[in-house]
Amino acid sequence: MKKRRPAASTLVLDEPSRTGHHCPTTGWWSAVGDPSDARFIIKGEVMPALSGTPAFWALTGAAGGVQGLRLESALQPTS
């Protein structure tokens, strides 16, 4: 029988990052204390500042997650 490999890594949705650091996971990020300003940031990009000031960022949804679907449905024209 083949040995099973453990999962490479488990996604932790509350993994924080700071302005100026590289994004650890592609997905929707919100500034801590201001969840209304969600941004889609790709792994490896530098985390942005918020209105010119450094911020802590929290991952609110992985790429392809529920928020991504909501964004796509929001862009669909209504009849």
PyMOL Python script that loads the backbone (N, CA, C, O; Angstrom):
from pymol import cmd

cmd.read_pdbstr("""\
ATOM      1  N   MET A   1       0.827  -1.196   0.000  1.00  0.00           N
ATOM      2  CA  MET A   1       0.000   0.000   0.000  1.00  0.00           C
ATOM      3  C   MET A   1       0.870   1.258   0.000  1.00  0.00           C
ATOM      4  O   MET A   1       1.926   1.313   0.630  1.00  0.00           O
ATOM      5  N   LYS A   2       0.393   2.248  -0.720  1.00  0.00           N
ATOM      6  CA  LYS A   2       1.107   3.518  -0.732  1.00  0.00           C
ATOM      7  C   LYS A   2       0.882   4.258   0.573  1.00  0.00           C
ATOM      8  O   LYS A   2      -0.180   4.172   1.189  1.00  0.00           O
ATOM      9  N   LYS A   3       1.910   4.987   0.976  1.00  0.00           N
ATOM     10  CA  LYS A   3       1.770   5.833   2.156  1.00  0.00           C
ATOM     11  C   LYS A   3       1.118   7.139   1.715  1.00  0.00           C
ATOM     12  O   LYS A   3       1.445   7.681   0.659  1.00  0.00           O
ATOM     13  N   ARG A   4       0.225   7.622   2.506  1.00  0.00           N
ATOM     14  CA  ARG A   4      -0.422   8.903   2.198  1.00  0.00           C
ATOM     15  C   ARG A   4       0.402  10.041   2.771  1.00  0.00           C
ATOM     16  O   ARG A   4       0.921   9.976   3.886  1.00  0.00           O
ATOM     17  N   ARG A   5       0.497  11.058   1.985  1.00  0.00           N
ATOM     18  CA  ARG A   5       1.192  12.255   2.467  1.00  0.00           C
ATOM     19  C   ARG A   5       0.213  13.125   3.233  1.00  0.00           C
ATOM     20  O   ARG A   5      -0.956  13.221   2.862  1.00  0.00           O
ATOM     21  N   PRO A   6       0.674  13.752   4.286  1.00  0.00           N
ATOM     22  CA  PRO A   6      -0.215  14.680   4.989  1.00  0.00           C
ATOM     23  C   PRO A   6      -0.488  15.903   4.110  1.00  0.00           C
ATOM     24  O   PRO A   6       0.288  16.216   3.208  1.00  0.00           O
ATOM     25  N   ALA A   7      -1.573  16.570   4.379  1.00  0.00           N
ATOM     26  CA  ALA A   7      -1.907  17.783   3.621  1.00  0.00           C
ATOM     27  C   ALA A   7      -0.741  18.754   3.696  1.00  0.00           C
ATOM     28  O   ALA A   7      -0.113  18.906   4.744  1.00  0.00           O
ATOM     29  N   ALA A   8      -0.455  19.414   2.569  1.00  0.00           N
ATOM     30  CA  ALA A   8       0.690  20.325   2.502  1.00  0.00           C
ATOM     31  C   ALA A   8       0.596  21.428   3.541  1.00  0.00           C
ATOM     32  O   ALA A   8       1.560  21.697   4.258  1.00  0.00           O
ATOM     33  N   SER A   9      -0.546  22.057   3.621  1.00  0.00           N
ATOM     34  CA  SER A   9      -0.761  23.090   4.622  1.00  0.00           C
ATOM     35  C   SER A   9      -2.247  23.333   4.762  1.00  0.00           C
ATOM     36  O   SER A   9      -3.018  23.157   3.819  1.00  0.00           O
ATOM     37  N   THR A  10      -2.623  23.733   5.931  1.00  0.00           N
ATOM     38  CA  THR A  10      -4.021  24.032   6.195  1.00  0.00           C
ATOM     39  C   THR A  10      -4.198  25.544   6.133  1.00  0.00           C
ATOM     40  O   THR A  10      -3.417  26.281   6.735  1.00  0.00           O
ATOM     41  N   LEU A  11      -5.206  26.013   5.420  1.00  0.00           N
ATOM     42  CA  LEU A  11      -5.471  27.435   5.305  1.00  0.00           C
ATOM     43  C   LEU A  11      -5.998  27.977   6.617  1.00  0.00           C
ATOM     44  O   LEU A  11      -6.990  27.480   7.151  1.00  0.00           O
ATOM     45  N   VAL A  12      -5.333  28.995   7.135  1.00  0.00           N
ATOM     46  CA  VAL A  12      -5.763  29.641   8.365  1.00  0.00           C
ATOM     47  C   VAL A  12      -6.313  31.000   7.983  1.00  0.00           C
ATOM     48  O   VAL A  12      -5.565  31.875   7.547  1.00  0.00           O
ATOM     49  N   LEU A  13      -7.627  31.187   8.144  1.00  0.00           N
ATOM     50  CA  LEU A  13      -8.249  32.428   7.682  1.00  0.00           C
ATOM     51  C   LEU A  13      -7.902  33.648   8.521  1.00  0.00           C
ATOM     52  O   LEU A  13      -8.128  34.776   8.083  1.00  0.00           O
ATOM     53  N   ASP A  14      -7.354  33.446   9.724  1.00  0.00           N
ATOM     54  CA  ASP A  14      -7.029  34.613  10.528  1.00  0.00           C
ATOM     55  C   ASP A  14      -5.524  34.900  10.537  1.00  0.00           C
ATOM     56  O   ASP A  14      -5.023  35.564  11.445  1.00  0.00           O
ATOM     57  N   GLU A  15      -4.799  34.397   9.518  1.00  0.00           N
ATOM     58  CA  GLU A  15      -3.370  34.634   9.407  1.00  0.00           C
ATOM     59  C   GLU A  15      -3.155  36.100   9.031  1.00  0.00           C
ATOM     60  O   GLU A  15      -3.481  36.496   7.912  1.00  0.00           O
ATOM     61  N   PRO A  16      -2.614  36.911   9.940  1.00  0.00           N
ATOM     62  CA  PRO A  16      -2.458  38.340   9.654  1.00  0.00           C
ATOM     63  C   PRO A  16      -1.204  38.641   8.829  1.00  0.00           C
ATOM     64  O   PRO A  16      -0.277  37.834   8.764  1.00  0.00           O
ATOM     65  N   SER A  17      -1.200  39.789   8.219  1.00  0.00           N
ATOM     66  CA  SER A  17      -0.039  40.286   7.492  1.00  0.00           C
ATOM     67  C   SER A  17      -0.006  41.801   7.658  1.00  0.00           C
ATOM     68  O   SER A  17      -1.022  42.417   7.979  1.00  0.00           O
ATOM     69  N   ARG A  18       1.153  42.394   7.441  1.00  0.00           N
ATOM     70  CA  ARG A  18       1.297  43.837   7.621  1.00  0.00           C
ATOM     71  C   ARG A  18       1.654  44.532   6.315  1.00  0.00           C
ATOM     72  O   ARG A  18       2.178  43.917   5.387  1.00  0.00           O
ATOM     73  N   THR A  19       1.364  45.804   6.264  1.00  0.00           N
ATOM     74  CA  THR A  19       1.763  46.644   5.136  1.00  0.00           C
ATOM     75  C   THR A  19       3.271  46.500   4.952  1.00  0.00           C
ATOM     76  O   THR A  19       4.036  46.571   5.914  1.00  0.00           O
ATOM     77  N   GLY A  20       3.685  46.296   3.703  1.00  0.00           N
ATOM     78  CA  GLY A  20       5.099  46.173   3.393  1.00  0.00           C
ATOM     79  C   GLY A  20       5.599  44.738   3.368  1.00  0.00           C
ATOM     80  O   GLY A  20       6.676  44.472   2.835  1.00  0.00           O
ATOM     81  N   HIS A  21       4.834  43.805   3.937  1.00  0.00           N
ATOM     82  CA  HIS A  21       5.210  42.391   3.906  1.00  0.00           C
ATOM     83  C   HIS A  21       4.616  41.753   2.664  1.00  0.00           C
ATOM     84  O   HIS A  21       3.662  42.274   2.085  1.00  0.00           O
ATOM     85  N   HIS A  22       5.178  40.626   2.254  1.00  0.00           N
ATOM     86  CA  HIS A  22       4.638  39.904   1.098  1.00  0.00           C
ATOM     87  C   HIS A  22       3.406  39.113   1.521  1.00  0.00           C
ATOM     88  O   HIS A  22       3.372  38.525   2.601  1.00  0.00           O
ATOM     89  N   CYS A  23       2.408  39.106   0.665  1.00  0.00           N
ATOM     90  CA  CYS A  23       1.153  38.404   0.927  1.00  0.00           C
ATOM     91  C   CYS A  23       1.419  36.899   1.014  1.00  0.00           C
ATOM     92  O   CYS A  23       1.998  36.329   0.090  1.00  0.00           O
ATOM     93  N   PRO A  24       1.004  36.238   2.115  1.00  0.00           N
ATOM     94  CA  PRO A  24       1.268  34.806   2.265  1.00  0.00           C
ATOM     95  C   PRO A  24       0.284  33.908   1.518  1.00  0.00           C
ATOM     96  O   PRO A  24       0.612  32.761   1.213  1.00  0.00           O
ATOM     97  N   THR A  25      -0.924  34.409   1.217  1.00  0.00           N
ATOM     98  CA  THR A  25      -1.961  33.594   0.591  1.00  0.00           C
ATOM     99  C   THR A  25      -2.816  34.450  -0.339  1.00  0.00           C
ATOM    100  O   THR A  25      -3.223  35.550   0.036  1.00  0.00           O
ATOM    101  N   THR A  26      -3.090  33.963  -1.531  1.00  0.00           N
ATOM    102  CA  THR A  26      -3.962  34.673  -2.458  1.00  0.00           C
ATOM    103  C   THR A  26      -5.394  34.640  -1.928  1.00  0.00           C
ATOM    104  O   THR A  26      -5.885  33.590  -1.514  1.00  0.00           O
ATOM    105  N   GLY A  27      -6.056  35.790  -1.941  1.00  0.00           N
ATOM    106  CA  GLY A  27      -7.441  35.840  -1.502  1.00  0.00           C
ATOM    107  C   GLY A  27      -7.894  37.239  -1.174  1.00  0.00           C
ATOM    108  O   GLY A  27      -7.243  38.228  -1.513  1.00  0.00           O
ATOM    109  N   TRP A  28      -9.025  37.297  -0.504  1.00  0.00           N
ATOM    110  CA  TRP A  28      -9.628  38.571  -0.102  1.00  0.00           C
ATOM    111  C   TRP A  28      -9.098  38.952   1.271  1.00  0.00           C
ATOM    112  O   TRP A  28      -9.204  38.179   2.223  1.00  0.00           O
ATOM    113  N   TRP A  29      -8.529  40.144   1.367  1.00  0.00           N
ATOM    114  CA  TRP A  29      -7.946  40.647   2.618  1.00  0.00           C
ATOM    115  C   TRP A  29      -8.671  41.924   3.030  1.00  0.00           C
ATOM    116  O   TRP A  29      -9.032  42.746   2.188  1.00  0.00           O
ATOM    117  N   SER A  30      -8.878  42.079   4.330  1.00  0.00           N
ATOM    118  CA  SER A  30      -9.485  43.295   4.881  1.00  0.00           C
ATOM    119  C   SER A  30      -8.564  43.853   5.945  1.00  0.00           C
ATOM    120  O   SER A  30      -7.922  43.105   6.683  1.00  0.00           O
ATOM    121  N   ALA A  31      -8.504  45.170   6.018  1.00  0.00           N
ATOM    122  CA  ALA A  31      -7.713  45.810   7.067  1.00  0.00           C
ATOM    123  C   ALA A  31      -8.399  45.552   8.401  1.00  0.00           C
ATOM    124  O   ALA A  31      -9.618  45.675   8.520  1.00  0.00           O
ATOM    125  N   VAL A  32      -7.608  45.196   9.394  1.00  0.00           N
ATOM    126  CA  VAL A  32      -8.156  44.946  10.721  1.00  0.00           C
ATOM    127  C   VAL A  32      -8.767  46.253  11.223  1.00  0.00           C
ATOM    128  O   VAL A  32      -8.102  47.289  11.232  1.00  0.00           O
ATOM    129  N   GLY A  33     -10.011  46.205  11.632  1.00  0.00           N
ATOM    130  CA  GLY A  33     -10.721  47.394  12.091  1.00  0.00           C
ATOM    131  C   GLY A  33     -11.530  48.072  11.003  1.00  0.00           C
ATOM    132  O   GLY A  33     -12.339  48.952  11.297  1.00  0.00           O
ATOM    133  N   ASP A  34     -11.329  47.680   9.745  1.00  0.00           N
ATOM    134  CA  ASP A  34     -12.083  48.259   8.625  1.00  0.00           C
ATOM    135  C   ASP A  34     -12.433  47.161   7.628  1.00  0.00           C
ATOM    136  O   ASP A  34     -11.877  47.127   6.531  1.00  0.00           O
ATOM    137  N   PRO A  35     -13.355  46.256   7.997  1.00  0.00           N
ATOM    138  CA  PRO A  35     -13.689  45.137   7.108  1.00  0.00           C
ATOM    139  C   PRO A  35     -14.412  45.545   5.824  1.00  0.00           C
ATOM    140  O   PRO A  35     -14.554  44.729   4.914  1.00  0.00           O
ATOM    141  N   SER A  36     -14.868  46.790   5.739  1.00  0.00           N
ATOM    142  CA  SER A  36     -15.587  47.228   4.542  1.00  0.00           C
ATOM    143  C   SER A  36     -14.653  47.414   3.353  1.00  0.00           C
ATOM    144  O   SER A  36     -15.112  47.450   2.211  1.00  0.00           O
ATOM    145  N   ASP A  37     -13.350  47.534   3.600  1.00  0.00           N
ATOM    146  CA  ASP A  37     -12.381  47.763   2.525  1.00  0.00           C
ATOM    147  C   ASP A  37     -11.644  46.467   2.205  1.00  0.00           C
ATOM    148  O   ASP A  37     -10.455  46.345   2.500  1.00  0.00           O
ATOM    149  N   ALA A  38     -12.342  45.489   1.601  1.00  0.00           N
ATOM    150  CA  ALA A  38     -11.729  44.214   1.236  1.00  0.00           C
ATOM    151  C   ALA A  38     -11.035  44.354  -0.113  1.00  0.00           C
ATOM    152  O   ALA A  38     -11.553  44.998  -1.025  1.00  0.00           O
ATOM    153  N   ARG A  39      -9.861  43.747  -0.230  1.00  0.00           N
ATOM    154  CA  ARG A  39      -9.095  43.803  -1.476  1.00  0.00           C
ATOM    155  C   ARG A  39      -8.631  42.398  -1.840  1.00  0.00           C
ATOM    156  O   ARG A  39      -8.319  41.592  -0.964  1.00  0.00           O
ATOM    157  N   PHE A  40      -8.589  42.113  -3.132  1.00  0.00           N
ATOM    158  CA  PHE A  40      -8.081  40.827  -3.606  1.00  0.00           C
ATOM    159  C   PHE A  40      -6.589  40.995  -3.824  1.00  0.00           C
ATOM    160  O   PHE A  40      -6.162  41.789  -4.662  1.00  0.00           O
ATOM    161  N   ILE A  41      -5.784  40.237  -3.057  1.00  0.00           N
ATOM    162  CA  ILE A  41      -4.330  40.356  -3.126  1.00  0.00           C
ATOM    163  C   ILE A  41      -3.756  38.983  -3.457  1.00  0.00           C
ATOM    164  O   ILE A  41      -4.160  37.976  -2.876  1.00  0.00           O
ATOM    165  N   ILE A  42      -2.813  38.952  -4.392  1.00  0.00           N
ATOM    166  CA  ILE A  42      -2.206  37.708  -4.848  1.00  0.00           C
ATOM    167  C   ILE A  42      -0.958  37.403  -4.030  1.00  0.00           C
ATOM    168  O   ILE A  42      -0.193  38.298  -3.669  1.00  0.00           O
ATOM    169  N   LYS A  43      -0.769  36.099  -3.742  1.00  0.00           N
ATOM    170  CA  LYS A  43       0.384  35.637  -2.979  1.00  0.00           C
ATOM    171  C   LYS A  43       1.667  36.204  -3.571  1.00  0.00           C
ATOM    172  O   LYS A  43       1.898  36.120  -4.778  1.00  0.00           O
ATOM    173  N   GLY A  44       2.498  36.781  -2.710  1.00  0.00           N
ATOM    174  CA  GLY A  44       3.771  37.352  -3.138  1.00  0.00           C
ATOM    175  C   GLY A  44       3.738  38.852  -3.346  1.00  0.00           C
ATOM    176  O   GLY A  44       4.785  39.499  -3.315  1.00  0.00           O
ATOM    177  N   GLU A  45       2.543  39.430  -3.559  1.00  0.00           N
ATOM    178  CA  GLU A  45       2.446  40.887  -3.702  1.00  0.00           C
ATOM    179  C   GLU A  45       2.740  41.534  -2.356  1.00  0.00           C
ATOM    180  O   GLU A  45       2.570  40.914  -1.307  1.00  0.00           O
ATOM    181  N   VAL A  46       3.181  42.788  -2.398  1.00  0.00           N
ATOM    182  CA  VAL A  46       3.431  43.526  -1.174  1.00  0.00           C
ATOM    183  C   VAL A  46       2.094  44.020  -0.634  1.00  0.00           C
ATOM    184  O   VAL A  46       1.291  44.593  -1.370  1.00  0.00           O
ATOM    185  N   MET A  47       1.861  43.794   0.663  1.00  0.00           N
ATOM    186  CA  MET A  47       0.606  44.232   1.288  1.00  0.00           C
ATOM    187  C   MET A  47       0.549  45.761   1.274  1.00  0.00           C
ATOM    188  O   MET A  47       1.524  46.421   1.634  1.00  0.00           O
ATOM    189  N   PRO A  48      -0.583  46.320   0.863  1.00  0.00           N
ATOM    190  CA  PRO A  48      -0.696  47.771   0.696  1.00  0.00           C
ATOM    191  C   PRO A  48      -0.922  48.516   2.009  1.00  0.00           C
ATOM    192  O   PRO A  48      -1.224  47.928   3.047  1.00  0.00           O
ATOM    193  N   ALA A  49      -0.762  49.829   1.917  1.00  0.00           N
ATOM    194  CA  ALA A  49      -1.117  50.714   3.023  1.00  0.00           C
ATOM    195  C   ALA A  49      -2.596  51.059   2.883  1.00  0.00           C
ATOM    196  O   ALA A  49      -3.173  50.898   1.808  1.00  0.00           O
ATOM    197  N   LEU A  50      -3.193  51.519   3.936  1.00  0.00           N
ATOM    198  CA  LEU A  50      -4.599  51.904   3.916  1.00  0.00           C
ATOM    199  C   LEU A  50      -4.677  53.413   4.096  1.00  0.00           C
ATOM    200  O   LEU A  50      -4.385  53.930   5.174  1.00  0.00           O
ATOM    201  N   SER A  51      -5.066  54.110   3.050  1.00  0.00           N
ATOM    202  CA  SER A  51      -5.136  55.576   3.052  1.00  0.00           C
ATOM    203  C   SER A  51      -3.802  56.198   3.461  1.00  0.00           C
ATOM    204  O   SER A  51      -3.763  57.190   4.188  1.00  0.00           O
ATOM    205  N   GLY A  52      -2.706  55.596   2.980  1.00  0.00           N
ATOM    206  CA  GLY A  52      -1.379  56.145   3.246  1.00  0.00           C
ATOM    207  C   GLY A  52      -0.771  55.762   4.586  1.00  0.00           C
ATOM    208  O   GLY A  52       0.343  56.188   4.890  1.00  0.00           O
ATOM    209  N   THR A  53      -1.461  54.976   5.390  1.00  0.00           N
ATOM    210  CA  THR A  53      -0.924  54.566   6.688  1.00  0.00           C
ATOM    211  C   THR A  53      -0.770  53.043   6.734  1.00  0.00           C
ATOM    212  O   THR A  53      -1.572  52.319   6.142  1.00  0.00           O
ATOM    213  N   PRO A  54       0.254  52.560   7.432  1.00  0.00           N
ATOM    214  CA  PRO A  54       0.443  51.113   7.554  1.00  0.00           C
ATOM    215  C   PRO A  54      -0.764  50.460   8.219  1.00  0.00           C
ATOM    216  O   PRO A  54      -1.429  51.066   9.058  1.00  0.00           O
ATOM    217  N   ALA A  55      -1.036  49.218   7.832  1.00  0.00           N
ATOM    218  CA  ALA A  55      -2.196  48.516   8.377  1.00  0.00           C
ATOM    219  C   ALA A  55      -1.871  47.042   8.589  1.00  0.00           C
ATOM    220  O   ALA A  55      -0.968  46.495   7.956  1.00  0.00           O
ATOM    221  N   PHE A  56      -2.617  46.411   9.487  1.00  0.00           N
ATOM    222  CA  PHE A  56      -2.594  44.967   9.638  1.00  0.00           C
ATOM    223  C   PHE A  56      -3.725  44.436   8.784  1.00  0.00           C
ATOM    224  O   PHE A  56      -4.822  44.995   8.781  1.00  0.00           O
ATOM    225  N   TRP A  57      -3.464  43.355   8.055  1.00  0.00           N
ATOM    226  CA  TRP A  57      -4.447  42.777   7.158  1.00  0.00           C
ATOM    227  C   TRP A  57      -4.815  41.377   7.609  1.00  0.00           C
ATOM    228  O   TRP A  57      -3.953  40.624   8.062  1.00  0.00           O
ATOM    229  N   ALA A  58      -6.092  41.017   7.491  1.00  0.00           N
ATOM    230  CA  ALA A  58      -6.564  39.688   7.841  1.00  0.00           C
ATOM    231  C   ALA A  58      -7.207  39.056   6.614  1.00  0.00           C
ATOM    232  O   ALA A  58      -7.976  39.704   5.905  1.00  0.00           O
ATOM    233  N   LEU A  59      -6.890  37.790   6.367  1.00  0.00           N
ATOM    234  CA  LEU A  59      -7.468  37.055   5.251  1.00  0.00           C
ATOM    235  C   LEU A  59      -8.925  36.758   5.568  1.00  0.00           C
ATOM    236  O   LEU A  59      -9.228  36.127   6.580  1.00  0.00           O
ATOM    237  N   THR A  60      -9.826  37.213   4.706  1.00  0.00           N
ATOM    238  CA  THR A  60     -11.253  37.001   4.956  1.00  0.00           C
ATOM    239  C   THR A  60     -11.856  35.966   4.026  1.00  0.00           C
ATOM    240  O   THR A  60     -12.974  35.508   4.260  1.00  0.00           O
ATOM    241  N   GLY A  61     -11.141  35.587   2.975  1.00  0.00           N
ATOM    242  CA  GLY A  61     -11.640  34.566   2.057  1.00  0.00           C
ATOM    243  C   GLY A  61     -10.556  34.136   1.095  1.00  0.00           C
ATOM    244  O   GLY A  61      -9.889  34.974   0.487  1.00  0.00           O
ATOM    245  N   ALA A  62     -10.376  32.844   0.954  1.00  0.00           N
ATOM    246  CA  ALA A  62      -9.375  32.325   0.030  1.00  0.00           C
ATOM    247  C   ALA A  62      -9.816  32.557  -1.409  1.00  0.00           C
ATOM    248  O   ALA A  62     -11.000  32.751  -1.684  1.00  0.00           O
ATOM    249  N   ALA A  63      -8.866  32.536  -2.308  1.00  0.00           N
ATOM    250  CA  ALA A  63      -9.166  32.715  -3.730  1.00  0.00           C
ATOM    251  C   ALA A  63     -10.178  31.680  -4.183  1.00  0.00           C
ATOM    252  O   ALA A  63     -10.050  30.496  -3.870  1.00  0.00           O
ATOM    253  N   GLY A  64     -11.188  32.130  -4.926  1.00  0.00           N
ATOM    254  CA  GLY A  64     -12.224  31.228  -5.405  1.00  0.00           C
ATOM    255  C   GLY A  64     -13.270  30.921  -4.357  1.00  0.00           C
ATOM    256  O   GLY A  64     -14.127  30.059  -4.554  1.00  0.00           O
ATOM    257  N   GLY A  65     -13.198  31.629  -3.239  1.00  0.00           N
ATOM    258  CA  GLY A  65     -14.145  31.389  -2.155  1.00  0.00           C
ATOM    259  C   GLY A  65     -15.456  32.118  -2.356  1.00  0.00           C
ATOM    260  O   GLY A  65     -15.751  32.604  -3.448  1.00  0.00           O
ATOM    261  N   VAL A  66     -16.224  32.188  -1.312  1.00  0.00           N
ATOM    262  CA  VAL A  66     -17.562  32.777  -1.362  1.00  0.00           C
ATOM    263  C   VAL A  66     -17.514  34.245  -1.772  1.00  0.00           C
ATOM    264  O   VAL A  66     -18.346  34.691  -2.562  1.00  0.00           O
ATOM    265  N   GLN A  67     -16.543  35.010  -1.239  1.00  0.00           N
ATOM    266  CA  GLN A  67     -16.483  36.414  -1.606  1.00  0.00           C
ATOM    267  C   GLN A  67     -16.258  36.577  -3.101  1.00  0.00           C
ATOM    268  O   GLN A  67     -16.844  37.471  -3.711  1.00  0.00           O
ATOM    269  N   GLY A  68     -15.422  35.734  -3.708  1.00  0.00           N
ATOM    270  CA  GLY A  68     -15.178  35.808  -5.145  1.00  0.00           C
ATOM    271  C   GLY A  68     -16.452  35.585  -5.932  1.00  0.00           C
ATOM    272  O   GLY A  68     -16.688  36.244  -6.945  1.00  0.00           O
ATOM    273  N   LEU A  69     -17.278  34.652  -5.468  1.00  0.00           N
ATOM    274  CA  LEU A  69     -18.534  34.394  -6.156  1.00  0.00           C
ATOM    275  C   LEU A  69     -19.481  35.567  -6.004  1.00  0.00           C
ATOM    276  O   LEU A  69     -20.199  35.912  -6.943  1.00  0.00           O
ATOM    277  N   ARG A  70     -19.490  36.171  -4.857  1.00  0.00           N
ATOM    278  CA  ARG A  70     -20.357  37.339  -4.653  1.00  0.00           C
ATOM    279  C   ARG A  70     -19.942  38.479  -5.561  1.00  0.00           C
ATOM    280  O   ARG A  70     -20.795  39.170  -6.118  1.00  0.00           O
ATOM    281  N   LEU A  71     -18.633  38.685  -5.716  1.00  0.00           N
ATOM    282  CA  LEU A  71     -18.146  39.760  -6.577  1.00  0.00           C
ATOM    283  C   LEU A  71     -18.581  39.506  -8.011  1.00  0.00           C
ATOM    284  O   LEU A  71     -19.063  40.417  -8.683  1.00  0.00           O
ATOM    285  N   GLU A  72     -18.418  38.283  -8.482  1.00  0.00           N
ATOM    286  CA  GLU A  72     -18.806  37.970  -9.855  1.00  0.00           C
ATOM    287  C   GLU A  72     -20.304  38.181 -10.058  1.00  0.00           C
ATOM    288  O   GLU A  72     -20.714  38.723 -11.084  1.00  0.00           O
ATOM    289  N   SER A  73     -21.127  37.761  -9.096  1.00  0.00           N
ATOM    290  CA  SER A  73     -22.561  37.913  -9.248  1.00  0.00           C
ATOM    291  C   SER A  73     -22.963  39.386  -9.170  1.00  0.00           C
ATOM    292  O   SER A  73     -23.975  39.785  -9.746  1.00  0.00           O
ATOM    293  N   ALA A  74     -22.169  40.197  -8.456  1.00  0.00           N
ATOM    294  CA  ALA A  74     -22.468  41.620  -8.361  1.00  0.00           C
ATOM    295  C   ALA A  74     -22.188  42.325  -9.688  1.00  0.00           C
ATOM    296  O   ALA A  74     -22.767  43.373  -9.976  1.00  0.00           O
ATOM    297  N   LEU A  75     -21.293  41.741 -10.497  1.00  0.00           N
ATOM    298  CA  LEU A  75     -20.950  42.357 -11.773  1.00  0.00           C
ATOM    299  C   LEU A  75     -21.891  41.949 -12.907  1.00  0.00           C
ATOM    300  O   LEU A  75     -21.824  42.523 -13.994  1.00  0.00           O
ATOM    301  N   GLN A  76     -22.757  40.975 -12.674  1.00  0.00           N
ATOM    302  CA  GLN A  76     -23.688  40.507 -13.699  1.00  0.00           C
ATOM    303  C   GLN A  76     -24.772  41.570 -13.930  1.00  0.00           C
ATOM    304  O   GLN A  76     -25.309  42.108 -12.962  1.00  0.00           O
ATOM    305  N   PRO A  77     -25.100  41.880 -15.176  1.00  0.00           N
ATOM    306  CA  PRO A  77     -26.165  42.858 -15.429  1.00  0.00           C
ATOM    307  C   PRO A  77     -27.520  42.280 -14.999  1.00  0.00           C
ATOM    308  O   PRO A  77     -27.773  41.082 -15.122  1.00  0.00           O
ATOM    309  N   THR A  78     -28.367  43.158 -14.500  1.00  0.00           N
ATOM    310  CA  THR A  78     -29.713  42.732 -14.088  1.00  0.00           C
ATOM    311  C   THR A  78     -30.694  42.996 -15.202  1.00  0.00           C
ATOM    312  O   THR A  78     -30.533  43.942 -15.973  1.00  0.00           O
ATOM    313  N   SER A  79     -31.694  42.176 -15.287  1.00  0.00           N
ATOM    314  CA  SER A  79     -32.698  42.323 -16.373  1.00  0.00           C
ATOM    315  C   SER A  79     -33.867  43.144 -15.904  1.00  0.00           C
ATOM    316  O   SER A  79     -34.805  43.375 -16.668  1.00  0.00           O
TER     317      SER A  79
END
""", "prot")
cmd.dss("prot")
cmd.show_as("cartoon", "prot")
cmd.util.cbc("prot")
cmd.orient("prot")
